[in-house]
Amino acid sequence: MGRIYFTRHGQTVWNVENKICGATDIALTDEGHRQAVEAGRYIKSAGLHIDEILYSPLIRASETARHISEITGIPMRMEPRLKEQCFGRFEAAPRDSKEFLESKSHFLDRYGDGESMVQLCHRVYNLLDEIRTEADRKTYLLIAHNGIARAVHSYFNEMGNEEFARFGIKNCEIRCYEY
């Protein structure tokens, strides 16, 4: 039986300001860098067996991956399918706006010029299917975003629409999933 680990990037300015980051390339705060370093220290001290880090091309995830890789010595590789969902007209909008929360439960909504939840899950599920074929010989740490966390979690767990739309993890929280 194989497994993967998943973590969300460290804190960003827009996380602090309660704004939707989406596909906008937002850097880590000092706290976000500290969280990434702590995640790396945890992985090392816990002795988690991880062969490779796959990370989103957005700077908040790539910097998180860099910190973890430097501390643990785990090689890292950019994976474009881990890029956060583009929330179109909602990029930089308040995360808790009534209109956004309602739109998140409409899985075919592209938010104007963005990407639907169905499109997001399609690309993430394809990646997870590929990883599954290697799961008996290679363990990955995926470093990405809250939207990607939602898709990964739904791949491994039965979720209803509301649960899917509400699901999220904390910055640098590490989750383990087993195939």
C-alpha atoms as one frame of an Amber mdcrd trajectory, in Angstrom:
protein
   0.000   0.000   0.000   1.377   3.376  -0.992   0.922   6.798   0.498   1.386
  10.454  -0.277   1.801  13.460   1.956   0.234  16.825   1.282   0.894  20.257
   2.745  -0.419  23.684   1.989   2.079  26.512   1.456   3.024  28.885   4.257
   1.088  32.044   5.089   0.804  34.852   2.519  -0.122  38.520   2.866  -3.464
  37.796   1.208  -4.133  34.973   3.700  -3.672  37.538   6.474  -5.910  40.022
   4.622  -8.587  37.327   4.061  -8.286  37.631   0.266  -8.627  34.843  -2.271
  -5.164  34.130  -3.700  -6.222  31.653  -6.374  -3.835  31.618  -9.334  -2.442
  35.062  -8.418   1.242  34.699  -7.542   1.460  35.974  -3.951   4.656  35.637
  -1.860   5.011  34.235   1.641   5.070  36.472   4.703   7.905  36.144   7.234
   5.528  33.905   9.207   4.967  31.810   6.064   8.712  31.264   5.693   8.907
  30.289   9.379   6.007  27.839   8.954   7.772  26.211   5.987  10.997  25.828
   7.957   9.042  24.283  10.854   7.328  21.856   8.451  10.738  20.775   7.168
  12.016  20.281  10.704   8.932  18.234  11.567   9.345  15.984   8.511  12.989
  15.419   9.370  12.495  14.807  13.097   9.475  12.530  12.535  11.515  10.472
  10.066   8.819  10.615   7.390   9.965   8.633   4.374   9.492  10.908   1.354
  11.314  10.321  -1.923  10.405  13.514  -3.782   8.603  16.810  -3.347   6.220
  17.894  -6.102   5.206  21.531  -5.827   2.990  24.121  -7.475   4.703  26.664
  -9.750   3.324  29.569  -7.691   5.963  31.285  -5.534   4.203  30.650  -2.218
   4.384  26.890  -2.837   7.820  26.874  -4.463   9.334  28.791  -1.536   7.674
  26.424   0.922   9.114  23.482  -1.035  12.564  25.087  -1.109  12.650  25.480
   2.674  11.486  21.915   3.255  13.929  20.514   0.695  16.878  22.434   2.171
  16.148  21.087   5.649  15.302  17.496   4.715  17.480  16.945   1.651  14.435
  15.662  -0.273  14.710  16.506  -3.990  11.995  18.746  -5.398  10.328  19.123
  -8.787   7.754  21.612 -10.051   4.427  20.038 -11.069   2.150  22.398 -13.056
  -1.016  20.426 -12.230  -0.620  21.537  -8.598  -1.164  25.216  -9.462  -4.076
  26.682  -7.531  -7.472  27.029  -9.128  -8.043  30.300 -10.965 -11.044  31.915
  -9.293 -11.525  34.457 -12.107 -13.522  37.458 -10.915 -12.988  36.421  -7.292
  -9.181  36.685  -7.316  -8.265  39.140  -4.480 -11.889  39.247  -3.244 -12.750
  38.532   0.403 -12.666  34.762   1.109 -15.875  34.950   3.133 -18.008  36.961
   0.708 -21.507  35.533   0.354 -21.281  35.513  -3.459 -17.986  33.572  -3.466
 -19.147  31.032  -0.879 -22.290  30.408  -2.937 -20.329  30.103  -6.202 -17.943
  27.536  -4.680 -20.812  25.058  -4.438 -21.515  25.321  -8.188 -18.920  22.913
  -9.524 -19.246  23.958 -13.168 -18.964  27.696 -12.448 -15.816  29.188 -14.006
 -16.134  32.482 -12.091 -16.056  34.414 -15.351 -12.651  33.698 -16.858 -11.477
  31.181 -14.221 -11.454  27.413 -13.780 -14.346  25.296 -12.529 -14.087  22.853
  -9.639 -14.671  20.042 -12.145 -11.716  21.207 -14.260  -9.538  21.507 -11.151
 -10.413  17.997  -9.946  -9.831  16.568 -13.411  -6.200  17.721 -13.507  -5.487
  16.846  -9.851  -7.125  13.407 -10.126  -5.034  12.688 -13.240  -1.871  13.491
 -11.275  -2.983  11.323  -8.342  -3.772   8.451 -10.713  -0.225   8.703 -12.109
   1.277   8.785  -8.622  -0.817   5.749  -7.673   1.012   3.667 -10.299   4.307
   4.464  -8.518   2.947   4.265  -4.955   4.530   0.906  -4.173   8.030   2.258
  -4.816   7.941   6.045  -4.355   6.411   8.396  -1.761   5.713  12.023  -2.639
   5.082  15.184  -0.666   2.753  17.466  -2.625   3.071  21.153  -1.760   0.231
  23.246  -3.078  -2.846  25.226  -2.079  -6.172  25.000  -0.277  -8.132  24.349
  -3.475  -5.726  21.559  -4.375  -6.055  20.203  -0.801  -9.813  20.036  -1.382
  -9.355  18.033  -4.584  -6.766  15.692  -3.031  -8.951  15.064   0.005 -11.976
  14.294  -2.201  -9.905  11.806  -4.219  -9.316   9.733  -1.075 -12.568  10.441
   0.825 -16.271  10.460   0.054 -17.470  14.065   0.262 -20.765  15.808  -0.412
 -20.923  19.114  -2.281 -21.160  21.293   0.835 -18.366  19.431   2.610 -16.170
  19.756  -0.494 -16.862  23.497  -0.801 -16.071  24.100   2.919 -13.011  21.839
   3.211  -9.645  23.440   3.902  -6.389  22.943   5.766  -4.083  25.289   7.645
  -0.867  26.709   6.232   1.886  24.042   6.365  -0.439  21.440   7.886   0.784
  18.022   6.782  -1.717  15.326   5.827  -1.071  11.703   4.897  -3.240   9.791
   2.420  -3.027   6.083   1.658  -3.849   4.397  -1.625
